Amino acid sequence: MSDFKATAVAQGQILARTESERLFIGFFLFAFAACWLAFDIISKGPLGAHFDLSEMSIWAEHLALGYKHPPLSGWIFAAWFSLFPRTVWAADLLAVCTVTVTLAITWRLLRDHMDFNRSVLGLASLTLVPLYTFHAAKFNANLVMMPFWAACSLFYLRARIGFRIKDAALAGIFLALAFLGKYWAIYLVIGVATACFTGPKVIQFWKSPSPYIMASCSLIVVTPHLLWLLYSGGKAIGYVEALDTHEEFAASLLRSIHFLVGAVAYVIVPLLLYGTLRPGRLAISDTLHPECSIRKIALVLLTVPLIVPAIINLHYAHRLTALWTFPNWSLLPIVLYGSPKLIVSTLRCRHALLAALAGAIAPLVFSPLVGIHNLSSKEIHRAHWQQISEELGVTARGEIHLGGDPEITKGLYFYLPHAKPLQRPDQDVRIGIVCLKNDVSCKALGDEINSLRWKTITLRQAFLGFKGPPITYQIKAGSRNLSD
């Protein structure tokens, strides 16, 4: 009976610790999301929605199996804005929620393989990586990969340990979803394939159903898009071909080096936190050449998707930037802080939390200054896209054909989701043409429509009592046929 009571007490303590952990991580992630959402809303107060969101708006109005990028970002955009109004704050909320979900998945990944202190240190370190904060201010094809890449890593490592069919299936599904976010995830595919031949129990793993279930689930999810790519993927193929830089080998080598250095620079804070732990020679050796089997696999999953793009660039010179490594870092804390030869005290853990807290609050404090600075943004039309869309005299649900200066009209589709590019319609449609006041070549198109008059407007964005530079536009809007 005493053994039963002792077991019950122990189980109760474990449940209490688990519940307190959930409350802690829930509060931490809520605070992170709240601070960065507030920063985004305030700092971008004078600006309109980024033109990437207008591109996604066009995709969302024409749901398909593929676009210039794979289709997942367009699908998520459509689903999100079926629930939320077409506003900048809702777009900011989508971006922040994407990162927060990624961090929540990463927390589960870290707790699978590290103790509480190491996991807290790891999660805090990732919140100090700019790719999770400043660069994650807009939802796009880079950002959409993050939660699916992290989830694939989570379930792949579980499948390698327990050989469970469910884990293998989920790993395959999330791998495919990451690929449907952006083709960059092909490097995750290569990383997973390499990891399947790494670490202990490789033969046992290949004798189990896990790798075949994983591959089958991935193919089932991604096959419709691959068929679309084969028969209708001209835009996507053209986008990939446009990445070709036709550089000489020396230039490609420099680009690859710059990519790797830039990737390391993005995670300099987690690396510095590793240094503050004062690792000894044995700890450093165990970090670079892990004794633990699961950390060996994690190291492969982290490094292969980072190194392979640099190698491929030497043979196929193409545009390559460290900014594309948004989703690559969920395994970094396991690689850096997972060694048992590394001492991670509660004090170090608290210091990391304070640094993470400061890293979220400090930008929020200075966000009004960033907003004032954005009044002079180089994207001179972005501050006025919403006002211009209102001047066109059509509701958000109304259809309109847009023409004029593409640098102006490219940002209007977010606010006018049913808008289409202006061609030469053969029936009466509502037309909106927007040009800068002195742009003669742009106004030539509008001059063909004699029945509509030019309207001149001068817009000047204000924020916290400060004003940006005035810009004068000329607009023609109305229901006319170009042949009139």
C-alpha positions in Angstrom: 0.0 0.0 0.0 2.9 2.4 0.8 4.4 1.7 -2.6 1.1 2.5 -4.2 0.9 5.8 -2.3 4.5 6.6 -3.2 3.8 5.9 -6.9 0.6 8.1 -6.8 2.5 10.9 -5.1 5.3 10.7 -7.7 2.8 10.7 -10.6 1.0 13.7 -9.0 4.3 15.6 -8.8 5.0 14.8 -12.5 1.6 16.0 -13.5 2.0 19.2 -11.5 5.4 19.9 -13.1 3.9 19.2 -16.5 1.0 21.6 -15.9 3.3 24.3 -14.6 5.5 23.9 -17.6 2.5 24.3 -19.9 1.4 27.4 -18.0 5.0 28.8 -18.2 5.4 28.2 -21.9 1.9 29.4 -22.6 2.6 32.7 -20.8 6.0 33.0 -22.5 4.7 32.5 -26.0 1.7 34.8 -25.3 4.0 37.6 -24.1 6.3 37.1 -27.2 3.3 37.2 -29.6 1.8 40.3 -27.8 5.0 42.3 -27.8 5.9 41.6 -31.5 2.3 42.1 -32.7 2.2 45.5 -31.0 5.7 46.3 -32.4 4.5 45.4 -36.0 1.3 47.4 -35.7 2.9 50.5 -34.3 6.1 50.5 -36.3 4.3 50.0 -39.5 1.5 52.4 -38.6 2.2 54.8 -41.5 2.6 52.0 -44.0 0.1 49.9 -45.9 0.2 46.1 -46.4 3.4 44.8 -48.0 3.0 44.1 -51.7 3.7 40.4 -51.0 0.2 40.3 -49.5 -1.3 41.7 -52.6 0.3 38.9 -54.6 -1.2 36.4 -52.1 -4.5 38.1 -52.4 -4.5 37.4 -56.1 -3.7 33.8 -55.5 -6.4 33.5 -52.8 -9.0 34.7 -55.3 -8.0 32.0 -57.7 -7.3 28.9 -55.6 -5.1 26.5 -57.6 -2.6 23.7 -57.1 0.3 26.1 -57.7 1.4 29.6 -58.6 4.8 31.2 -58.9 5.4 29.6 -55.5 3.8 26.4 -54.3 0.2 26.9 -53.2 0.1 26.6 -49.4 0.7 30.3 -48.6 -2.2 31.2 -50.9 -4.5 28.6 -49.3 -3.7 29.7 -45.7 -4.1 33.4 -46.7 -7.6 32.6 -48.2 -8.6 30.7 -45.0 -7.3 33.4 -42.7 -9.1 36.3 -44.4 -12.3 34.3 -44.6 -12.3 34.8 -40.8 -10.6 38.2 -40.4 -11.2 41.6 -42.1 -8.8 42.6 -44.9 -6.7 44.9 -42.7 -3.0 45.3 -42.0 -3.4 44.3 -38.3 -5.0 41.0 -39.3 -2.1 40.4 -41.7 0.4 41.2 -38.9 -1.5 38.8 -36.6 -1.2 36.0 -39.2 2.6 36.5 -39.3 3.0 36.6 -35.5 0.7 33.5 -35.1 2.8 31.6 -37.6 6.0 32.3 -35.7 4.4 31.6 -32.3 3.0 28.2 -33.5 6.5 27.4 -34.8 8.0 28.2 -31.3 5.3 26.1 -29.6 6.2 23.1 -31.8 9.9 23.8 -31.3 9.3 23.7 -27.5 7.8 20.2 -27.8 10.8 19.2 -30.0 13.3 20.5 -27.4 11.5 18.8 -24.4 11.6 15.5 -26.2 15.4 15.5 -26.1 16.5 18.0 -23.4 15.7 18.9 -19.8 13.7 21.9 -18.8 16.6 24.3 -18.3 18.2 23.5 -21.7 14.9 23.7 -23.4 14.1 27.1 -21.9 17.6 28.4 -22.9 17.0 27.0 -26.4 13.6 28.6 -26.9 14.7 31.9 -25.5 17.7 31.9 -27.8 15.5 31.4 -30.9 13.3 34.4 -29.9 16.5 36.5 -30.2 17.1 35.4 -33.8 15.9 38.2 -36.2 14.3 35.6 -38.6 11.8 35.0 -35.8 11.1 38.7 -35.1 12.1 41.6 -37.3 12.2 39.7 -40.6 9.0 37.8 -39.7 6.9 40.9 -39.9 5.0 39.8 -43.0 3.4 36.5 -44.0 5.0 35.1 -47.1 6.3 31.9 -48.7 9.4 32.0 -46.4 7.4 32.3 -43.2 4.8 29.7 -44.1 7.4 26.9 -44.1 8.4 27.5 -40.5 5.8 25.5 -38.5 5.8 22.6 -40.9 9.6 22.3 -41.0 9.7 22.3 -37.2 6.8 19.7 -37.1 8.6 17.5 -39.6 11.8 17.6 -37.4 9.7 16.8 -34.3 8.0 13.7 -35.7 11.0 12.5 -37.7 13.1 12.2 -34.6 10.3 10.5 -32.8 10.0 8.0 -35.7 13.7 7.3 -35.5 13.5 6.5 -31.8 10.2 4.6 -31.5 9.6 3.5 -35.1 5.9 4.4 -34.6 3.8 4.5 -37.8 1.9 7.5 -36.7 5.1 9.5 -36.2 6.4 8.5 -39.5 3.2 9.4 -41.3 3.1 12.8 -39.6 6.8 13.4 -40.5 6.0 12.7 -44.1 2.9 14.9 -44.2 4.7 17.9 -42.6 7.6 17.4 -44.9 5.3 17.6 -47.9 3.5 20.6 -46.5 6.8 22.4 -46.0 7.5 21.7 -49.7 4.1 23.1 -50.6 5.1 26.3 -48.8 8.2 26.9 -50.8 10.6 24.8 -53.0 13.4 25.7 -50.5 12.1 22.7 -48.5 13.7 20.4 -51.1 16.8 20.8 -48.9 14.8 19.5 -45.9 13.9 16.5 -48.1 17.6 16.0 -48.8 18.4 16.4 -45.1 15.8 13.8 -44.1 17.0 11.4 -46.7 20.6 11.8 -45.5 19.5 11.4 -41.8 17.9 8.1 -42.7 21.3 6.7 -43.2 22.8 8.3 -40.1 23.0 7.2 -36.5 22.4 3.9 -34.8 19.7 1.4 -35.6 19.8 2.4 -39.3 19.2 -1.2 -40.4 16.4 -1.6 -37.9 14.9 1.6 -39.1 14.9 0.5 -42.7 13.4 -2.9 -41.8 10.5 -1.1 -40.1 7.6 0.4 -42.0 8.6 3.9 -40.9 10.6 5.1 -43.9 8.1 3.7 -46.4 5.1 5.2 -44.6 6.9 8.5 -44.4 7.7 8.5 -48.1 4.2 7.3 -49.1 2.5 10.1 -47.0 4.7 12.7 -48.5 4.0 11.6 -52.0 0.3 11.4 -51.5 0.2 15.0 -50.2 2.6 16.5 -52.8 1.5 14.5 -55.9 -1.3 16.9 -57.0 1.1 19.8 -57.0 3.7 17.8 -58.9 1.2 16.9 -61.6 0.2 20.6 -61.8 3.9 21.5 -62.1 4.3 19.0 -64.9 1.3 20.1 -67.0 0.6 23.7 -66.0 3.6 25.0 -64.0 5.0 27.5 -66.5 5.1 30.4 -64.0 6.8 28.3 -61.3 9.4 27.0 -63.7 9.9 30.5 -65.0 10.5 31.8 -61.5 13.1 29.1 -60.9 14.8 29.8 -64.2 14.8 33.5 -63.3 17.0 32.7 -60.2 19.9 31.8 -62.6 22.6 34.4 -62.3 24.9 33.0 -65.0 27.9 33.8 -62.8 31.5 32.6 -63.1 32.7 30.0 -60.6 34.6 32.6 -58.5 31.5 34.7 -58.1 29.4 31.7 -57.2 32.0 30.7 -54.6 31.8 34.1 -53.0 28.0 34.0 -53.1 28.0 30.6 -51.3 30.5 31.8 -48.7 28.4 34.9 -48.2 25.3 32.7 -47.8 26.9 30.6 -45.1 28.4 33.5 -43.3 25.1 35.3 -43.4 23.3 32.2 -42.0 25.7 32.0 -39.1 25.3 35.8 -38.5 21.5 35.4 -38.1 22.0 32.9 -35.2 24.9 34.8 -33.6 23.0 35.3 -30.3 22.4 31.6 -29.7 26.1 31.1 -30.5 27.1 33.8 -28.0 24.8 32.2 -25.4 26.6 28.9 -26.0 29.9 30.8 -25.3 28.5 32.2 -22.0 28.1 28.6 -20.8 31.9 28.3 -20.9 32.1 24.9 -22.6 35.2 22.9 -22.1 37.1 21.0 -24.7 35.0 17.9 -24.1 31.8 19.8 -24.4 32.8 21.5 -27.6 33.9 18.1 -29.0 30.6 16.5 -28.0 28.7 19.4 -29.7 30.6 19.0 -33.0 30.7 15.2 -32.9 27.9 14.1 -30.6 28.1 10.9 -28.7 24.3 10.7 -28.4 22.7 9.1 -31.4 19.7 11.4 -31.6 21.9 14.5 -31.5 23.9 13.0 -34.4 20.7 12.8 -36.4 19.7 16.3 -35.3 23.1 17.7 -36.4 22.6 16.1 -39.8 19.1 17.5 -40.1 20.3 21.0 -39.2 23.5 21.2 -41.3 22.7 19.4 -44.5 19.8 21.8 -45.5 22.3 24.7 -44.9 25.3 23.3 -46.6 23.7 21.7 -49.7 22.4 25.0 -51.1 25.9 26.5 -51.0 27.3 23.4 -52.8 24.6 23.4 -55.4 25.2 27.1 -56.1 28.8 26.2 -57.2 27.4 24.1 -60.0 24.2 26.0 -60.7 24.8 29.7 -60.0 21.6 31.2 -58.7 20.3 33.9 -56.4 21.0 32.6 -52.9 20.4 34.5 -49.7 20.6 33.7 -46.0 17.2 35.3 -45.6 15.7 32.1 -47.0 16.9 30.1 -43.9 13.8 31.2 -42.0 12.7 27.6 -41.2 16.1 26.0 -40.7 16.8 26.7 -37.1 14.4 24.7 -34.9 17.0 22.0 -34.2 19.8 24.5 -33.4 19.2 24.4 -29.6 19.5 20.6 -29.5 22.7 20.8 -31.4 24.1 23.7 -29.2 22.8 23.0 -25.8 22.0 19.3 -25.8 25.4 17.9 -24.7 25.4 16.5 -21.2 29.0 17.7 -20.8 27.6 21.3 -21.0 26.4 22.7 -17.7 23.2 24.7 -18.0 22.3 26.1 -14.6 19.0 27.6 -13.5 20.8 31.0 -13.3 21.9 30.8 -16.9 18.4 29.9 -17.8 17.0 32.9 -16.0 19.5 35.2 -17.7 18.4 33.9 -21.1 14.8 34.6 -20.2 15.7 38.1 -19.2 17.5 38.6 -22.5 14.5 37.3 -24.4 12.2 39.6 -22.4 14.5 42.6 -23.1 14.7 41.5 -26.8 10.9 41.8 -27.1 10.2 44.9 -24.9 13.1 47.1 -26.2 11.8 47.1 -29.9 8.3 47.8 -28.6 9.5 50.8 -26.7 11.2 52.2 -29.8 8.4 51.2 -32.2 7.0 54.8 -32.4 10.4 56.0 -33.6 10.5 53.3 -36.2 7.0 54.4 -37.3 8.1 58.0 -37.6 11.1 56.8 -39.7 8.8 54.8 -41.9 7.1 58.0 -42.9 10.1 58.4 -45.2 10.1 54.8 -46.5 11.8 54.1 -49.8 8.5 52.4 -50.8 6.9 55.7 -51.4 3.5 54.5 -52.5 3.0 51.9 -49.7 1.8 54.5 -47.3 -1.0 55.5 -49.7 -2.3 52.2 -51.1 -5.3 52.0 -48.8 -6.3 55.7 -49.5 -5.8 55.1 -53.3 -8.0 52.0 -53.2 -10.7 54.1 -51.4 -10.4 56.8 -54.0 -11.2 54.3 -56.8 -14.8 54.3 -55.5 -15.3 50.6 -55.2 -16.0 48.4 -52.2 -13.7 45.6 -51.1 -16.2 43.2 -52.7 -16.5 45.1 -56.0 -14.7 44.1 -59.2 -12.4 46.6 -60.8 -9.7 46.3 -63.5 -6.5 48.2 -62.5 -4.0 49.8 -64.8 -1.4 52.5 -64.7 1.9 52.6 -62.9 2.6 49.0 -61.7 4.7 50.3 -58.7 1.4 51.9 -57.5 -1.1 49.3 -58.5 0.8 46.3 -57.2 -0.1 47.1 -53.6 -3.9 47.7 -54.2 -4.9 44.1 -54.6 -4.8 43.4 -50.9 -7.4 46.1 -50.3 -9.4 45.2 -53.5 -9.4 41.4 -53.5 -11.7 41.2 -56.6 -9.5 43.5 -58.6 -7.8 42.3 -61.8 -5.0 43.6 -64.0 -6.4 45.9 -66.8 -6.2 44.5 -70.3 -8.6 45.6 -73.1 -12.0 44.3 -72.0 -14.7 43.9 -74.7 -17.5 44.7 -72.3 -18.3 47.5 -69.8 -16.3 47.0 -66.6 -15.2 49.2 -63.9 -11.7 50.6 -64.6 -9.2 52.2 -62.3 -6.0 53.9 -63.6 -3.5 55.4 -61.2 -0.4 57.4 -62.2 1.9 59.9 -60.7 0.9 63.4 -61.7 3.8 64.0 -64.2 4.1 60.5 -65.6 3.2 61.1 -69.3 3.7 57.6 -70.5 1.5 56.1 -67.7 -1.3 58.6 -68.4 -1.3 57.7 -72.1 -3.4 54.6 -71.3 -6.0 56.7 -69.4 -6.2 59.2 -72.2 -7.6 56.6 -74.4 -10.8 56.7 -72.3 -12.2 60.1 -73.2 -15.4 59.6 -71.3 -13.7 59.5 -67.9 -11.9 62.5 -66.4 -8.7 62.6 -64.5 -8.9 63.3 -60.8 -5.9 64.8 -59.0 -5.3 63.9 -55.4 -2.4 64.8 -53.1 -1.8 62.4 -50.3 0.4 62.9 -47.2 0.6 60.3 -44.5 0.6 61.4 -40.8 1.8 59.5 -37.7 1.9 60.8 -34.1 1.9 64.4 -35.3 4.6 63.9 -37.9 4.0 64.0 -41.6 5.6 62.3 -44.6 6.3 63.9 -48.0 3.2 64.7 -50.1 2.7 62.7 -53.3 0.3 63.8 -56.1 -1.5 61.1 -58.1 -3.9 61.3 -61.0 -6.7 58.8 -61.1 -9.3 57.8 -63.6 -12.1 55.5 -62.3 -15.4 54.5 -63.7 -17.4 52.0 -65.7 -16.4 52.3 -69.3 -15.2 50.2 -72.2 -11.8 51.0 -73.5 -13.2 51.1 -77.0 -15.4 54.1 -76.2 
